[in-house]
Amino acid sequence: MSQQTTTRTLKVNGEEHRIAFSLHHSLLEVLREELGLTGTKHGCELGECGTCTVLIDGKPILSCLELAAECEGREVETVEGMMQGNELHPLQACFADLGAAQCGYCTPGILMAAKALLQRNESPTRDEIITALAGNLCRCTGYHKIIESIEWAAARLRGDEKFEPPKRAIYGESIPGETVSDA
Amino acid sequence: MHDTDPVEEKTVVPTSDELRLIGTPFRRVDGRAKVTGQTRFADDLSFARMVHMKLVRSTVPHARIVKIDTAKAQEMPGVVGILTGDSMPDPFGILPVSQDEHALCIDKVRFVGDPVVAVAALTEDQAHEAALTVEVEYESLETIASVEEAVANPEPRIHDYGDEGNLHKKLSMSFGDVDSGFEEADQIFEDVLFFEGNTHLPMEQHATVALTEETDRVTVYSSTQTPHYLHRSLAKVLGLPAARIRVIACPNGGGFGGKSDPFNHEICAAKMALKLGRPVKICLTREEVFYCHRGRHPVLMKIRTGVKKDGTLTAQHLQTALDGGAYGSYGVASTYYTGALQTVTYELPKYRFDSIRAFTNKPPCGPKRGHGTPQPRFAFEVHLDKIAHQLSIDPADLRLQQLVAADSVTTNWLKVGSMGLGKCIEAVVAGSGWRERYGNLPEGRGLGLACGSYLSGAGLPIYWNHMPQSGVQLQLDRSGGVALFCGETEIGQGSDSVIAAITAEILGIDLHDIRLCVADTDLTPVDLGSYSSRVTLMAGNAAIQAAERARDLVAKGAAEKLDVPARELVFADGQVFHGENPDNGMSFSDAVIAAESRFGTLGTTGSYTPPRSPGRYRGAGVGPSPAYSYSAAVVETEVDPETGLYRIEHVWMAHDVGKCINPALVMGQIEGSVYMGLGEAMMEEQVFRRLPKKRSNALVHKHPSLLEYKSPTFAEMPPVTSYIIEDPDPNGPFGAKEVGQGPLLPMMPAVANSIFDAVGVRVDQVPIAPHMIRQAIEARDRGKEARFGPKSFPQIDFGVPLQVPTPAEGGDGKAINIEEAGVRSGTGTMTERKDSVKGDN
């Protein structure tokens, strides 16, 4: 394999970095290994799981399939760029509060895909959320907490402070006929 | 350290019934780090001078190694080190009775993917390129692909140990007079069912970084669920004192049991670091993760049950045959687990259980969520559905009428404490409209009900010892902060949050004033690991003890200052105050200062050891638990009879968790279990095919990739209505039991049962593919049995069963025919008590 290196300027989370890297390396590898941005994870490095999703020019892209050398002149956004100052982005806050991140490994990729969705659609329906995220696998949550967190964050981003996730999402459904006996 | 006799100990300050944190949906302590990308998983670590390692894996399924040629690799650019098996001759394995793995294969390879050579180079690319140049010459041996082949072909043996031929484990046990139990029955039902193997598929690929700090001291960071057991294996294979090895379990990017074994790559990384004196990293490729496996055993089952006209069960005879793959792993325990928990849900007065585990030339199977119990639970719950249908009894009633009683001892001597299964069934029956809708939905639409139960931690450790199974140490300082040290491992289940919340609750302080140091064998007291749903109960109880001792110390210091009896103090909201006069108080940090002034540096410890189980027979070590969780599910399914395609429309799941430490996290575990259970019911399978003879005859994994190994996506996940049932168990911290594994168990049988209600045919195996439903429908239309599934169970001589009289028969928990049943190898899962007690000294 050729180990030819290249020097490029990559703009990541609004900051420009002049870096040298192997020409054949993916954006995923360069983000993690050259820039130390290990928030972007990998689950297969073959474009199958969505874990390594980042935004390029606002669109969700699998960073394992994107050559870093081709990202020059484009805006790359990773999970590290989501916080505003020391404050969590509403998506991050809702994910943390509702338990949409369990092991947290697929979380950065899902956050990026969700962010792209909410940028183009501020009130997505449940079906639209499912379609937007169908390429991201999560083995922990069963997906519901993620969907509910996105709905909650969308409401907060729209300025709807009254919106709250359904009580049953946190406490479970109330038990039918509270007088159930232990048969 | 606060030195108190744990037996005599009574806390000075009583714990209030008024809980402030426990039971509330607080944000998990690692929540912020996980949504910002700050959580450091093993592959996120990087050190100066770090090199990268790759493993050369076997391309053949069963062969002698004739020659290994690493000369070319040695000359490749960037290569700094190469290891072969002869440098690590000591075998290892998770169970003391199955020390059958080598860090790198020495004389034989046993499956495609078995590691043979380790190559380290300056970059990952270079290590990869160099690994490709290693030449290994093999002399192929006949392969074993299935349990049937293993039974039929005792030679050539895959291993030179085990109960016989290619059978790793063979057991037979009989609880009570089973023949008389069958005689009491009005009818005997028999079914043969199959549960295909599947894998954990954690999103994080296993990774390890090892580095040396002294000539003979190595630190290993790894994505492991069991740092303590890895620590022991490293000491054994590296030949170093355990005190010179430090294992730090990084937060796991999902485990589900798949990171519970000590692995080749972990040992090789440590060995390579010791050889090179520089940090070594390995991160497995996704394909390699499929070869590590240790997932769900494929199990063929024959279940035979005697039933009275009214549905009362009189006796059961269960036979299971496990396809173990190429190594022992947890397999002996898995084998026992395919029988052990059949007795904890419904009264089963007599019970016989026979099982074998075969070695086959495939990646080793081991523990996956539910460890060995989902397969027989699937068999039992589908079998009960058939019995209910035959006897015209509602499946919910059939179960409700014979639930195991709370505070009882089962036929096989398991002690059941709290038992909320009745409430679980009632909840899903009411929620789903079962009474009105079951059996009455239009053709193609169906409801299925099933239940399950799981351990809140295995009663015994993996190796025999008299030490606690979990320990917590607290260090209080004058800032008012509390450092909590515990060996437990966060794998996403929320264990960090559980122990932090318990400690904060008892000390009455803010969750954020707890600083956690976990899963570090240098710094933290041992916790056996994140397996068998043990951490909430065991580390939770250890945290309670440590926190209560700390509270007593602080109370004594504060009491003196406040001039009130210590026992009348209340710890809440960061304050310590007199219960009768809340104005008379001080801040927690001032109270700590008072205590530190009086006692000196403040620290306490807490330990947990499960109660002793009443079973005294060989094999009684598998099954006992301090508490059993219970679950019930109803699944609604739409089936297209023309194509066999089906869709899960809704799931109702009730789980008896004892008591929620954090309901939001409990909900996450329930929904995650439902999801994973649906994957196993509908699509997930780890399967192999044999290449044609002319193309090496190898047994290869059909689809070692995330794309082709099908798992449910957002689009396949149905709506789930969850009910949290709280039936507190006296052995649980604040009454809590497990939730991480139990709710998976009812899913597979509930799906199968719902398909029967929808189209009137049985699919007696999982995963259920549309063509199976079609074939069953076609069979029915041809006047044959309306069923798809295995036809028969192989003829196996299980030997004379170990006879254990039941509690109802006046037994004492011991077997009565040890001589006759013969002494087989593999005494349970552990070393003999006498051998290991020696090792304790």
Interface residues (C-beta under 8 A of the other chain):
Chain A: M1 Q3 S22 R32 E33 G36 L37 T38 G39 T40 K41 H42 G43 C44 E45 L46 E48 C49 T51 T78 V79 E80 M82 M83 L88 L91 Q92 A93 F95 A96 D97 L98 G99 A101 Q102 C103 G104 Y105 C106 T107 P108 L111 I129 I130 T131 L133 A134 G135 N136 L137 C138 R139 C140 T141 G142 Y143 H144 K145 I146 I147 R168 A169 I170 Y171 G172 E173 I175 P176 G177 V180 S181 D182 A183
Chain B: P25 R27 R28 D30 G31 R32 A33 K34 V35 T36 G37 Q38 T39 R40 F41 D43 D44 S46 P77 D125 E129 H200 L201 P202 M203 E204 Q205 P251 N252 G253 G254 G255 F256 T285 R286 L400 Q401 L403 A406 M419 G420 G422 K423 I425 E426 A427 A430 G431 I491 G492 Q493 G494 A654 P663 A664 L665 V666 M667 G668 I670 E671 G672 S673 V674 Y675 M676 S705 L706 L707 S711 T713 F714 A715 M717 V720 T721 S722 Y723 I724 I725 D727
